[in-house]
Amino acid sequence: MYTRDIASLLSEQEAALKGQDKREDYRAQQFGGILMRVAILLEERCKPNSNAFAYLKKYSEMCDRDCIQVNGNKCRILETACPVCFTRAKHCPDDAVKIINLPEELDTDLTHSYGENSFKLFRLPSPKQEQIVGILGPNGIGKSTAVNLLSGSFTPNLGDWRNPSPQWEDVITTFPRGELRDYLGLVAEEEVRIAVKPQYIDKLPKIFQGKVLDLLERVDERNEVPHFSRIMGIDHILERNLDALSGGELQRVAICATLLKEADVYFFDEPSSYLDIYERMRMVGVIRELAEKGNRVLVVEHDLAILDVLCDLIHVIYGDRSAYGIFTPPRTTRTAINAYLDGYLPEENIRIRDKPIKFLRGRDRGMDVGTPILQWGDMQKKLGDFELKTGNGEVRSAEVVGVVGPNATGKTTMVKMIAGELEPDQGWCTMEATISYKPQHVNTDFDGSVQDWLDTELGAKWRSGEFHTQVVRPLQVDQLLQLRAKKLSGGELQAVSIVICLGKEADLYLLDEPSAHLDANARMEAAKAIRRTMESNEKAAMVIDHDIYFIDIVSDSLLVFNGLGGSYGNAEGPMSARKGMNKFLKDVEVTFRRDHESHRPRINKPGSRKDREQKASGEYFYLE
C-alpha cells in the first residue's frame, strides 16, 4: 500500500511536470519569453468549512516544501511552490484558486499588489498634457486601482505588500524615464492638483445629505456654480435634495462637482452611466474643453462610441478578474478599440478573447419575425406633471425591439404599463402572453449564494444545455456561483438579473437598461445573448438602452421616444432599425458612420465634413 502511494505520487508529479512544460512552452511562444507563475486565492470562496478550504488543508500536508500552507483560518500558496502543488492548487474546488502564467519580463513591471495570493496590477497608464487618455477593459482588473495610484490616494508598492508606506523616491526610479515618471514625480511632491469623479455616483446621497446647491457650493473652488450647473443642465434642480434625484441627474451633479474643482489633472470614472445620448454628447464637449485648456484628463468608460469620440489615446487593460491586470502602451483611439473588439493585441501578441465581436454591415433584420404577440393603441398616462402618449404599435415573435430616447420621456413608464405595473389612463393594450421583466434598477434581498438564487428562480434550467452555453457562460455568471447575492457588485448583479430574466418561461421579455454597470465586453455578450434567446425560442423582447453599440447589435426594430424630459413624451414605432435611428439621432443632432475595418458605429465629430454630408442627406446613422 505504501509503495503504491509513492508510485501514485511520483506518477502524478511526472504528469503534472509534463503538462506544465507543454503549457509553458505554448504560453512562452505566445508571449515571446519565459513565464512566471502567480497564485491568486479568492478568500470569499475559501472560508473555513468550505470545500476549497478542506481541499487545500488536505494537500498542505503532502509536500515537504510547505508549498500550500494553512494557518488557523487562512490559506497561503507560496509563489515558489513546486509544479505539483501549483497543479493541485489549480484544481481547488469552486474556482477558489487561480494560477496565472505571466511573461517573466512583467516581473519588473509589477506596480501594485494587495498581498500574497491577491490581486496584482502591472504597469500604469500615463496622463498626458492637453490630451484625454482613455482606459478600456473589463471590470475587476485594475482600472479603479490605477486611478487611485495616479491620483495619489495610495503609493504603488511594486509588489512589496508587506511595506504599507513605500517611499515615493524609491518607487519613481523603477519607472522608465518619460511622461509617466515625470507625472509621478509631481504627485510625490504634491505639486499637482487632482480632481476625481467617482464611479459609483449612487452613493452620493449617503455621503452628503442635503440640496444639490449646498453640495456644489461646498466643493466650488472656481466660484462658478451658476456657469457649470447651466452647461451640465442641472440649474433647474439646484434646490432639490440629492436623495430625490434620478441616476442621470446624480451623474451630472457628480460631473459638475468635479469641474468646479481647480485641478491640473481630472479623472472621470464611467461618466456616461445613466446618461442618454444627448447628455453623453454634452459631457463629451465639457470634458474636451478641459483638455483644450491644458489639463490632463483620464477617462474610464465602457461606452465604446463615447470613448471613441472623446479620447485622443487609449490604454487597453487585460487580465483575469480579481487576479491580475496588465496595461498596454497607449494606442490611437481607433486602433485600440478595433484591437479590443477583435480580441487580439498584436503588439503584445496576446489574445484576450476567444472570438471577435462583429458588427454586421448592411443587414436587413426583422424579415423572419412572426405573428404579433403584443399590440397597443393610443395609450396615455399622466404621472404628476408628466404625460406620455404612445401612438399605435406591435411587437412580434422572434423580434427584438430597441427602445431609445432622451431620459425622462416615458420609456420606463411605457414598459411598466406593458408589464402590468401601471394602468394606462386612456387607450388599449392587448396581449395574450406571459412577461419576464428586468427593471431599470436591480437589487436583491436574497440571503444566499448566487447558485441558490438561480436555483430558486430558474430551477435546473440554468445549469446545463443551450441556455447555459448561450447565456450563463458568456455573461460569466458561472464564475459567481459561490458569491453571496447581497455582496455582488453593480455589474455582477446586472449580469445575474439578465440571466434570471432570460431564463424564465415567457413570451415577451422586457429589459430596462441591461447594459448599465456592465463593461464593454459584457455589454456585447449580453446583447448577443438576448438576440440568441429570442431567435432560438421564437420569443420577443423590448430593450431600453442608451448604448448605441448595444442597441445596434441587439435590435431588429426601434421604438423611438421624443419630448421634453419630465414634462411630456411621445412614442413612435416600432419602425425599422435604420429609420428609427435616423429619426432619433436627428433630434440629438449626432451622426454615425461605420468603421471600414470593424463595421462598428463611430460618432462623427460635430461640424466635420462627414457630419455635414450625412445631415444634408438625412442619413444620421451608418451611411455606407
N, C-alpha and C positions, 0 to 999 in steps of 0.2 A: 504493500500500500504506500509506504514511504517512498519507494523507488518510483512508483507510478506518479506520485505527486511531483517529484523532482523532474521527471521526464516531461510531464504535462507543462510545468512551469517553463522549462527550457524551450519546449516547442512553441509555447505562447510567446516567449521573448523573441525567438528567432523569427516567427511570423510577423510579429509587430515591427521588428527591425527592418525586415524586407519590405513590408508595406510602407513603413516610414521613409525608407530610402526611395521607393518609387514615387511617393507623393512629393518628397522634397526635390527629386530630380525634375519632376514636372513643374513644380512651382518655381524652381530656380530658372527654368527655361522661360517661364512667363515674366519673371521679374528681372532676369539677367544677373543674378547673383546668388550668393549663399543665403540661407534663411535662418532667422531667429524664431524661437517659439515663445509665445506668450500665453499664459493660462489666466482665464477670466472666470471668477467664481461669482455667480449671481446669488447673493446671500438670501434674498427673499424666497428662493427656491431650495435653499439648503439649510433649513432651520432644524433644530433638534426634533426628533420623532418623524422627520420626513424620510422618504425613500432615498433621496440623494445623500442625506447625512449618514444614514445607515450604510449605504454603499461605500462612501469614502472612508468611513470608520473601519469597515471590514478590510479594505485594501491598504489602509495606513500601516497595518501590521505585517505586510507581506513583502516589504523591501527593506534591506538593512541600511539603505541610504536615507531613510526617513523622507522620501520624496513627497509623500502625502502625509500631512500631519493633522491630528485632531486634538485640540487642547480645550477641554471644557465644552463650551457651546460653539466654538469656532473651528473652521477648517482652513487649511492652507495647502497650496500646491506650489512647491518650490520651482522657480524658473530654471533651476539647474537639475530638475528631475530627469531620471533616466527615460529612454524611449518607451519602455514597458509601462511605466507609471503614467506617462503622458497619454498612452493609448487607453489605459484603464480610466483615467480621468475623463477622457473624451467621451466614453460610453456611460457616463454618470446619468442616472435616471432624471427625467423631467427637464432635460436640457439645462441642468444647473451649472455645468462647466462648459466653457468654450475654449478650445485650443486653437490659437491663431498662429499661422505661419506668416512671417513678415520678412521683407528683404533685409539683409543684415545692415545695409547702409542706413536704414531708418533708425538703427540703434543710436546713431549720433544725432538724429533729428527728433528724438523724443522730447516733447515740450513740457508735458504735464501728465502726472499720474495721481490718481486719487488714493492709491495704496496698492499693496501687493495683491495680485489677483483681481484688480479693479480696473476701471476704465483708463485708457491711455490715449493721449492726443499727440499726434505727430505734426510738426510744422505749424505755422500760423499764416493767416492772410495778412496782406500789407496795405494799410490805409495810405492813399496817395493824395498829394496836394492837388486841389481843384478837380478831383475826379470822384466818381461814385463807383465803389468796388462792391460787387455782389458776392454772396455766398450761396451756393446751390448744392443741396444734398439731402439725404433722408433725415428724419427726426432721430434723436438719440445717439448721434455720433460726433457731437462736439461743437456744434455751431454756437450754442449759447456759452459753452466753456470758453471758446475763443473770444467772444465778445467780452466776457468777464476779465480775461487775461489782458486784452488790448486796452480795456478801459481802466486797468489798474485796480480792479476790485480785489484781485489777489495776484501774487507773483508766481510766474512759472517755476516749478520746482525741478524741471529737467529730468523727471522720473524719480528723484530722491524724495519720496513721500514722507520719509522719516524727519525731514527738515521742514517744519511748518513755516519758517520765515527765512527763505533764502535771500542772500544779498543781491541787489539788482546788478551791481558791477560784475559779480561772478556769472550771472545769467546772461547779460548782454554780450559778453565776449564770446559766448558759444555760437552766436548767430553770425552768419557771413556779413561782411561789410555791405551796406546798401541802405535802401529807404526804410526797411523794417527795423534794422538795427538802430538807425538814427531816430526813428519814431519811438522805440522802446527807451532810448536814452532820454527823450523828452518826458516820457511817462515817469521814469525813475526819478528825474529831477523835479517832478511836479511842475514842469514848465508848459504843460498842455492842458487846456480846459476841455472837459469831456461831458457830453450830454447823451443819455441813453433812453430810448423809447422801449419800454419792456415788452416782452412777448404776450404775457397774459394780462390783457387790459381789463378782463372781467374782475380782477382782484382790486381794482381801483376803489370801488365803493367801500371795501372792507378796510382799506388803508386810510382813506380820507372820507370822513362823513361830513357832508355839507354841500354847498352850492358850487356849481361849475366856476362861477366868478371868483369865489373865495379860493379855490384851488389854483386857478391861473394867476391870481394876484400874489399868492404865496410863492410861486416859483418864478415869477416875472423878473428877469434881470435886464430887460430892454426897455421897460416902460411902454410896451406896445400891445397890450391886451386887446384893445379895440381893433387894431390892424390885423393881427394874426387870427383872432376869432372870426373876423369877417372873411378872410381869404380861405379859412377852413370851413366856412359855412355853419358855424355854431353860435353866431352872435344872437340868435333868437332863443337859445336855451341857457343863457348865462345865469338866469335866476332859478333854474331847476336843480334839484338835488341829484347827485351822482347816481344814487341807487334807483332813480326813476328813468335812467337813460337806456336806450337800446344799445346793442353791441356796436353798431355802426357809429352812433353818437359818442360812445365811450372811446372808440378808436380815434375819432377826430379830436376829441378833447386831449387824449394822450399825445397825439402828434403835435397839437398846438402847444401843450405844456413843454414839450421838448424844444420846439422852435423858439420859445420865449427865453430859453437859457442862452447866455452869452458863452459860446464854446468855440473851440478850434476844430474839434472832431465830433461828429454826430453819428450815433449808432441807432439804426432803426430795425428792430426785431419784428418781422412779419407785420409791416404796416398796412397791408391791404385787407387783412382779415375783417370780415363783416361789412366791407365797403362794396357798393355797387360799382359798375364800370365807370360811371360819371365821376364818382368820388375818388376812384382809384387814379383816374387821369388827372384830377385836380391835385391829388397827393404827389403824383409824378412831377408836375410842374413846380410845386412848392419845394420839393427836395432837390430838384435840379438847380433851382435858384441858389441854394446853399453852396453847392459845388462851384457855381459860376462866380460866387463872391470870394472864392479862395479857400473854402473849408474842405477838410477831408470828410468823406461820408462813406459809411459801410452799412450795407443793407442785407439782411437775411430775409429771403422771400421765396414762397412756393408757387406763386402765380407766374408761370414762365412768360406769358405775354407781357406782364408788367415788368418783370425782371429784364426782359429783352429791351424794352423801350427806355427803361430807367438807367441802366448801368453802362459804364464805359468798359469795365473789365469784370471778369468773374473767376473766382476760385471754386472749383468743384471739390467737394469733400466726399470721400468714400470710406467704407469700412464695415463694421458689424455693430448693430445696435447694442448699446450698453457694454461693448467690448473695447473698441478702438475706433479712431477716426484719423484719416490722413488727408491733409490739404495738398492739392496740386498747385503748381505755379499758376499765376494768372493767365487767362487767355482772353482774346476778344470775345465779346458777348455772344455773337452768332456762333463762333467755333465752339465755345464752351457748352452752350445749350444743345447744339446738334450732337456733340460727342456724348453728352449726358443722355439724350434720347436714344442714341444708337447703342448705348451701354458699353462702349469701348473707348478707353482713353489711350490714344496712340502714343503720346509722349512717355507714359508710364508703362505701356504695353500690358495693360490690365483690363480685364472685362469685369464690369461692375453689375451687369445684368445679363441673364441668360438670353433674352430676346429683346430686340429693339422695340421702342414704342413708335408705331407707324400712324401717320395721318394720311387717309386716302384722298386722292386727288380726283376732282370732277365726278364724284359719285352721285347717283340719283337714288336716294334712300326712300323708304316708305312705300315702295311698289308692291311689296309682298304682305302688307298688313291685311288683317282680316276684317271681321264684322264689328260694328260698333258695340262697345260694352258700357259706354258712358256717354250721355248726351245732356246738354243743358241749354236753356234759352232765357236770355234777358234777366239773369239773376241780379238782384240788387241787395246790398247790405249796408246799413248805416251803423257805425260804431262811434259814438260821441260826435265829434265834428268831422269825422271821415266818412266818405261814401264811396262804395265800389259798384261799378256796373260791368257786366261780363259779356254782353252780346250772346251770340249762339255758337255752339261748338260741340265737337265729339272726339272721343278717344277710341281707337280700335285695337283689337287684339294684335299682339306682336309689334306694337308701336311704342316708341319712347318719345314722349312729348317734353321738350325742354321748355322751361318757364323762365323768361328773362324780363328784366325791367328794373327801374330805379327802386331804391329802398322805400318802404312805407307807402307803396301804391296799391297794396291789396293782394299780393301774391300768396302770402301765408293765409290770409283771410279766406281766399277762394278755396285753397286746399283744405282748410278746416271745414268749409261748407260741404265739399265733396266727401270728406271723411265722416261727416255727420256730427262734428263737434260744434258747429254753428248752423242755425237755420236761416235760409235767405228770407229777407223781408218781402221780396217780390220775385217773380219768375219761377222757373221749374228746373229740376234736375232729376233725371231718371237713370236708374242703374240697377240691374239685376245681377249684382256681382259682389263678391267679398273684397274687403280692402285690408291692406297691410300698410301702416303709416309710420314713418320715421319723422319725428318732429324736428324743428329747427334747432332747439336747444336740448341736447341729450344729457341725461344724468341717470343715475340708478341708485336705489336704496337696497339693492340685492346684497344680502350679507352672506357672501360665499365666494368661491373661486369663479373665474370666467367659465371653466368647464362645467361647473354646477349650474351656472346661469344659462349656458347654451342648452344643457340637458333639460332644464326646466321649461325653456321657451320653445325648443325645437325637437325635443326627444332625441332619437338616434339619427335624425336626418343629416346633421352636420358632420358626423364622424367619418363617413366614407362615401364613395361613389362620386358621381358627377358634380354634385353640389360642393363637396369638399375640395375637389380638384379645381373647379372653376370659380369658386367664391372664397371659401375659408382660407385656402393656402395662398392665393395671390394677395389677399389682404393681410397676410401674416398673423391671422388670429390664432392659428395653430401654435404659435410661439408664445401666446399669452395665457394659455390654459390654466397654469398654476397660480397666476396672479389673482389677488383679491379684486373683485369687480369695483369696489369703492375706491381703490387706490390707483385706478387706471389714469393715465394722462389724457388730455383732451383728444389727441389723435387716436390713441388706443381705444378710448370709449366710442369714438365715432366709427372706427372700423368694426367693432363688435356690434354696434347698433345697426350698421348696414347689413351685416351677416344675419342678424335676427330678423330684420325687416324682409330681406330677400328669401329667408328660409321658411317663412310662414306660407301656408297654402292660401292663395288669394288670386283674384282675377285682375286686380288693379293695385299697383304699388305706388305709394306717394312718398317721395323722399324730399325733404326740405333742407337745402344746403348740405348735401352729403360730403362736399369737398372741404368743409370747414375743419381746420386743425390738422388735416392730412398733409403730408409732404408731397412734393411734386410727383414722385414715383407712385405713391399710394393713390393719389388722385386719378392717375391714368389707369391704374389697375382697378379701382372702384368703378370708373366709367365703363371699362370693358366687361367687368363682372355683371353690371346692370344690364348691358346690352345682351350678353350671352344668356342671361336668365330669361329675358323676355323672348328672345328668338327661339331658344330651345324648348321653352314651355308654352309658347304662343300666348303669353300674358301681355299686359300693358303696364306702362309706368308713366308718371308725371314727375319730373325732376326740376326743382328750383335750384338755380346756382348762379354765381356771378363770375366764375372762372370760364373764360371763353374757350380755352383748350378743352376743359372738361365738357362743356356744352357741345363743342364741335364733335367730340368723339361719341358722346352718348346719344345724341338726338336724331330722330327721323324728321320731326317737325317741331315748330316753335309756337308757343302761346306768348304773345308779346303784351306787356303792360306799359302804359304811359300815364302821365298825370302829374299832380303836384303832391310830393311826399307829405303825408299827414293830413292832407286836405281831401283829395279825390283821386280815384284811379279807374282806368278803363282797360279791359282785357280784350284783345283781338286775336282770333285764330281758334284752333291751331292752323298754321299755314306751312308751306314748305320751308325747310331749314334756311335755304338761301334767301327767300323772300322775307322771312321773319327776321333774319339777322340784318338784312339791309334796312328794314323798317326801324328796327331797334337802334342800330348804330347811327342812322341818320339823325335821330333825336339827340344822340350823345355827341354827334359831330366827330366821330372817330372812324378811321378806315383801316382795314386789314388787307394785307397781301399774303400770298403763300410763299414760303421759303422754297427756292428752287431745288434744294437738296433734300430736306426732310419733309417738305409739304406742310409744315406746321404754320398756323396763322401768325403773322407778325404785324404789330401795330406800326402804321406809317407815322413818321414824325409830323406833327401838325404843321401845315403850311408847306410841306415838301412837294416836289414835283409829282410824285406818285399820289400823294394825298389829294392834291388839286385835281389831277386827272380822274381819279376814281369818284370824287364828289361830283365832278361835272358830268360823268357818265351815269351816275346813280348807283354805281356798284361799290358799296361800302365794305363788302366782305369778300375776301379771297378772289379778287379779279385775276384771271389767268393770263 
